[in-house]
Amino acid sequence: MATNKISFFLVLCICVLLSSGFGKAALNPTGKKCPDPNGVDKKAACYSYCKTQGFMGGSCQGHKGNYMCKCYEGK
């Protein structure tokens, strides 16, 4: 009986882990700095850059003075 409970628990954990990543967009750092030092992508420079690279889109991510373009990957 204890073996059945352990097996059920392991299968449940695997199912949760497998389903947790689906339907979410992952961020992919590009190494391209955002044009605005405050991280506002007003002219959609990061979005356009990421679209031309084949990603779903992108935005500025980071902290003041060190914002980088990060692209969205579909899963």
Secondary structure in CASP SS format (residue, H / E / C, confidence):
PFRMAT SS
TARGET T0000
AUTHOR 0000-0000-0000
METHOD secondary structure of the structure
MODEL  1
M C 1.00
A H 1.00
T H 1.00
N H 1.00
K H 1.00
I H 1.00
S H 1.00
F H 1.00
F H 1.00
L H 1.00
V H 1.00
L H 1.00
C H 1.00
I H 1.00
C H 1.00
V H 1.00
L H 1.00
L H 1.00
S H 1.00
S H 1.00
G C 1.00
F C 1.00
G C 1.00
K C 1.00
A C 1.00
A E 1.00
L E 1.00
N E 1.00
P E 1.00
T E 1.00
G E 1.00
K E 1.00
K E 1.00
C C 1.00
P C 1.00
D C 1.00
P C 1.00
N C 1.00
G C 1.00
V C 1.00
D C 1.00
K C 1.00
K C 1.00
A C 1.00
A H 1.00
C H 1.00
Y H 1.00
S H 1.00
Y H 1.00
C H 1.00
K H 1.00
T H 1.00
Q C 1.00
G C 1.00
F C 1.00
M C 1.00
G E 1.00
G E 1.00
S E 1.00
C E 1.00
Q E 1.00
G E 1.00
H E 1.00
K C 1.00
G C 1.00
N E 1.00
Y E 1.00
M E 1.00
C E 1.00
K E 1.00
C E 1.00
Y E 1.00
E E 1.00
G C 1.00
K C 1.00
END
